[in-house]
Amino acid sequence: MREMRTVLVLLVGLLPAWPVKNRLLNALGHRIHPSARISPVLLMNVDLLEMGENSDIWLGNRFVGVRHVRLGDDVTIMRFNHFWAVSGVDTSGSPHPELAGLLSLDDHVVANKGHSFDCTGGFLVGPWSGLGGRQIAVFTHEYDPQVGAVVCAPTRVGSNSMVAARTTLAVGARLPDFCALGIGAVLLPGAEQTHHLYGGMPAKPLRAVGDWKAMADRTSRRPEIQR
């Protein structure tokens, strides 16, 4: 029965954006708001897809092995992103094993095109944040030679924050609230200062960004994004 559901979800995911598509996915156990829009995408071994009001997944995205995809209201995922998780990884040593296999994009998040997001240990993004440019690489599991085993931990982006192109977020890293990660930076665990631009390898706080409009508190919907 599980195998049949997996095949049906895969086939429905490839259909054009259509209200009937939302209803079919809901009938298969997912939770899609009627106003959400899902263009043809690959949904392979996704146990639960949740999409809030006015959320939008564009053409060509791939969700492979992600246990739980949770998108808040007004979330936009642009084209050709790869969201994936590896099955069979021992998550017992993770600081938050309950987040394993979770992709969570909170309200008003935008993900641009051509990124790779490892969700094995969990990848979470706070509200009003953006994953911009191209070729962001997020990692949530890796082989640790110190312990001789694969380890995993959730990787996070805080609220009202911005991640620029060709950046890398390492296993367990967290970009604090109201921060920006500059082009080409490599973020490791331990970043704590809010309202800062981080840059370099490894990324360190370079200067305050408290006066940046993009880091201000948001109280209304963002402008419409053109396809």
BALOVEX-135128 format. One record per residue (C-alpha): residue in three letters; x, y, z. Coordinates in nm, 3 decimals, decimal comma. Layout:
REM residues N
{site ALA {X Y Z}}
...
REM end
This chain:
REM residues 227
{site MET {0,000 0,000 0,000}}
{site ARG {0,284 0,239 0,087}}
{site GLU {0,453 0,161 -0,245}}
{site MET {0,132 0,239 -0,434}}
{site ARG {0,094 0,572 -0,253}}
{site THR {0,456 0,659 -0,335}}
{site VAL {0,396 0,595 -0,705}}
{site LEU {0,070 0,792 -0,708}}
{site VAL {0,228 1,093 -0,535}}
{site LEU {0,514 1,081 -0,785}}
{site LEU {0,271 1,082 -1,079}}
{site VAL {0,048 1,355 -0,936}}
{site GLY {0,352 1,573 -0,864}}
{site LEU {0,434 1,576 -1,236}}
{site LEU {0,095 1,721 -1,328}}
{site PRO {0,060 2,092 -1,415}}
{site ALA {-0,046 2,336 -1,144}}
{site TRP {-0,419 2,287 -1,104}}
{site PRO {-0,670 2,296 -0,816}}
{site VAL {-0,750 1,931 -0,884}}
{site LYS {-0,382 1,849 -0,829}}
{site ASN {-0,403 2,000 -0,480}}
{site ARG {-0,711 1,794 -0,404}}
{site LEU {-0,547 1,474 -0,531}}
{site LEU {-0,243 1,530 -0,310}}
{site ASN {-0,470 1,595 -0,011}}
{site ALA {-0,655 1,272 -0,086}}
{site LEU {-0,316 1,098 -0,072}}
{site GLY {-0,250 1,229 0,278}}
{site HIS {-0,079 1,564 0,217}}
{site ARG {-0,197 1,906 0,339}}
{site ILE {-0,211 2,158 0,057}}
{site HIS {-0,397 2,488 0,096}}
{site PRO {-0,646 2,547 -0,189}}
{site SER {-0,463 2,869 -0,287}}
{site ALA {-0,121 2,699 -0,308}}
{site ARG {0,032 2,636 -0,651}}
{site ILE {0,252 2,338 -0,744}}
{site SER {0,400 2,327 -1,093}}
{site PRO {0,536 1,995 -1,227}}
{site VAL {0,787 1,875 -0,966}}
{site LEU {0,946 1,549 -0,854}}
{site LEU {0,802 1,422 -0,524}}
{site MET {0,987 1,100 -0,451}}
{site ASN {0,950 0,932 -0,111}}
{site VAL {0,802 1,243 0,052}}
{site ASP {0,585 1,131 0,344}}
{site LEU {0,414 1,464 0,407}}
{site LEU {0,396 1,785 0,205}}
{site GLU {0,236 2,083 0,379}}
{site MET {0,181 2,412 0,195}}
{site GLY {0,024 2,723 0,343}}
{site GLU {-0,183 2,996 0,184}}
{site ASN {-0,048 3,140 -0,145}}
{site SER {0,268 2,928 -0,138}}
{site ASP {0,416 2,847 -0,477}}
{site ILE {0,656 2,576 -0,600}}
{site TRP {0,784 2,648 -0,949}}
{site LEU {0,872 2,406 -1,227}}
{site GLY {1,155 2,154 -1,203}}
{site ASN {1,212 2,127 -0,827}}
{site ARG {1,311 1,788 -0,689}}
{site PHE {1,218 1,657 -0,343}}
{site VAL {1,386 1,320 -0,291}}
{site GLY {1,368 1,127 0,036}}
{site VAL {1,261 1,432 0,239}}
{site ARG {1,038 1,296 0,513}}
{site HIS {0,841 1,615 0,578}}
{site VAL {0,823 1,928 0,362}}
{site ARG {0,662 2,212 0,558}}
{site LEU {0,604 2,543 0,377}}
{site GLY {0,433 2,832 0,554}}
{site ASP {0,216 3,104 0,401}}
{site ASP {0,341 3,301 0,099}}
{site VAL {0,651 3,085 0,041}}
{site THR {0,805 3,082 -0,306}}
{site ILE {1,045 2,815 -0,430}}
{site MET {1,175 2,908 -0,775}}
{site ARG {1,301 2,665 -1,040}}
{site PHE {1,540 2,371 -1,036}}
{site ASN {1,627 2,333 -0,669}}
{site HIS {1,721 1,995 -0,526}}
{site PHE {1,593 1,906 -0,178}}
{site TRP {1,714 1,566 -0,061}}
{site ALA {1,772 1,344 0,239}}
{site VAL {1,962 1,020 0,280}}
{site SER {1,776 0,728 0,434}}
{site GLY {1,941 0,491 0,677}}
{site VAL {2,161 0,753 0,848}}
{site ASP {2,182 0,703 1,225}}
{site THR {2,026 1,019 1,369}}
{site SER {2,047 0,912 1,734}}
{site GLY {2,354 1,130 1,790}}
{site SER {2,190 1,441 1,645}}
{site PRO {2,110 1,718 1,895}}
{site HIS {1,758 1,719 1,746}}
{site PRO {1,681 1,375 1,599}}
{site GLU {1,312 1,469 1,568}}
{site LEU {1,408 1,715 1,291}}
{site ALA {1,574 1,451 1,072}}
{site GLY {1,439 1,455 0,718}}
{site LEU {1,254 1,785 0,769}}
{site LEU {1,249 2,082 0,532}}
{site SER {1,079 2,379 0,699}}
{site LEU {1,043 2,717 0,528}}
{site ASP {0,848 2,960 0,745}}
{site ASP {0,611 3,233 0,623}}
{site HIS {0,729 3,470 0,345}}
{site VAL {1,048 3,279 0,258}}
{site VAL {1,187 3,291 -0,097}}
{site ALA {1,429 3,036 -0,240}}
{site ASN {1,587 3,132 -0,572}}
{site LYS {1,704 2,888 -0,841}}
{site GLY {1,962 2,613 -0,872}}
{site HIS {2,042 2,532 -0,508}}
{site SER {2,114 2,202 -0,330}}
{site PHE {1,966 2,147 0,016}}
{site ASP {2,056 1,840 0,222}}
{site CYS {1,769 1,782 0,465}}
{site THR {1,898 1,459 0,625}}
{site GLY {1,948 1,623 0,965}}
{site GLY {1,681 1,889 0,904}}
{site PHE {1,695 2,228 0,729}}
{site LEU {1,490 2,513 0,876}}
{site VAL {1,448 2,874 0,759}}
{site GLY {1,278 3,144 0,966}}
{site PRO {1,015 3,391 0,836}}
{site TRP {1,092 3,677 0,598}}
{site SER {1,421 3,523 0,487}}
{site GLY {1,569 3,467 0,142}}
{site LEU {1,794 3,209 -0,023}}
{site GLY {1,922 3,413 -0,314}}
{site GLY {2,143 3,386 -0,620}}
{site ARG {2,252 3,042 -0,738}}
{site GLN {2,440 2,740 -0,606}}
{site ILE {2,380 2,760 -0,231}}
{site ALA {2,487 2,431 -0,075}}
{site VAL {2,337 2,326 0,258}}
{site PHE {2,469 2,021 0,444}}
{site THR {2,311 1,848 0,742}}
{site HIS {2,511 1,524 0,754}}
{site GLU {2,873 1,426 0,695}}
{site TYR {3,138 1,167 0,777}}
{site ASP {3,326 1,278 1,089}}
{site PRO {3,675 1,120 1,092}}
{site GLN {3,717 1,213 1,458}}
{site VAL {3,445 0,969 1,563}}
{site GLY {3,467 0,745 1,258}}
{site ALA {3,098 0,769 1,176}}
{site VAL {2,841 0,971 0,984}}
{site VAL {2,696 1,247 1,201}}
{site CYS {2,402 1,478 1,138}}
{site ALA {2,253 1,793 1,287}}
{site PRO {1,994 2,048 1,173}}
{site THR {2,117 2,351 0,980}}
{site ARG {1,922 2,675 1,013}}
{site VAL {1,871 3,023 0,873}}
{site GLY {1,717 3,270 1,117}}
{site SER {1,433 3,514 1,058}}
{site ASN {1,473 3,826 0,841}}
{site SER {1,802 3,692 0,704}}
{site MET {1,958 3,660 0,358}}
{site VAL {2,188 3,393 0,214}}
{site ALA {2,375 3,500 -0,101}}
{site ALA {2,496 3,298 -0,400}}
{site ARG {2,757 3,021 -0,393}}
{site THR {2,761 2,999 -0,017}}
{site THR {2,796 2,685 0,194}}
{site LEU {2,620 2,613 0,523}}
{site ALA {2,794 2,333 0,709}}
{site VAL {2,633 2,066 0,926}}
{site GLY {2,476 2,225 1,233}}
{site ALA {2,544 2,584 1,124}}
{site ARG {2,295 2,860 1,199}}
{site LEU {2,280 3,206 1,043}}
{site PRO {2,142 3,429 1,321}}
{site ASP {1,833 3,649 1,288}}
{site PHE {1,861 3,974 1,089}}
{site CYS {2,186 3,871 0,919}}
{site ALA {2,328 3,830 0,569}}
{site LEU {2,572 3,567 0,448}}
{site GLY {2,791 3,717 0,174}}
{site ILE {2,874 3,560 -0,163}}
{site GLY {3,109 3,263 -0,142}}
{site ALA {3,109 3,244 0,238}}
{site VAL {3,130 2,918 0,433}}
{site LEU {2,922 2,923 0,751}}
{site LEU {3,027 2,687 1,032}}
{site PRO {2,849 2,629 1,365}}
{site GLY {2,896 2,894 1,631}}
{site ALA {2,769 3,218 1,471}}
{site GLU {2,585 3,418 1,736}}
{site GLN {2,581 3,792 1,654}}
{site THR {2,254 3,916 1,507}}
{site HIS {2,221 4,217 1,272}}
{site HIS {2,553 4,148 1,097}}
{site LEU {2,696 4,070 0,755}}
{site TYR {2,893 3,745 0,767}}
{site GLY {3,162 3,667 0,511}}
{site GLY {3,478 3,470 0,447}}
{site MET {3,591 3,109 0,492}}
{site PRO {3,500 3,039 0,764}}
{site ALA {3,239 3,315 0,782}}
{site LYS {3,278 3,576 1,053}}
{site PRO {3,077 3,892 1,134}}
{site LEU {3,219 4,172 0,917}}
{site ARG {2,998 4,469 0,997}}
{site ALA {2,661 4,565 1,139}}
{site VAL {2,358 4,573 0,908}}
{site GLY {2,102 4,715 1,144}}
{site ASP {2,017 4,995 0,898}}
{site TRP {1,947 4,762 0,601}}
{site LYS {1,584 4,779 0,491}}
{site ALA {1,583 4,405 0,413}}
{site MET {1,655 4,334 0,779}}
{site ALA {1,361 4,537 0,909}}
{site ASP {1,061 4,376 1,075}}
{site ARG {0,792 4,293 0,820}}
{site THR {0,422 4,356 0,873}}
{site SER {0,279 4,319 0,523}}
{site ARG {0,308 4,087 0,224}}
{site ARG {0,618 4,116 0,007}}
{site PRO {0,579 4,231 -0,356}}
{site GLU {0,460 3,981 -0,615}}
{site ILE {0,745 3,777 -0,767}}
{site GLN {0,746 3,757 -1,144}}
{site ARG {0,793 3,414 -1,299}}
REM end
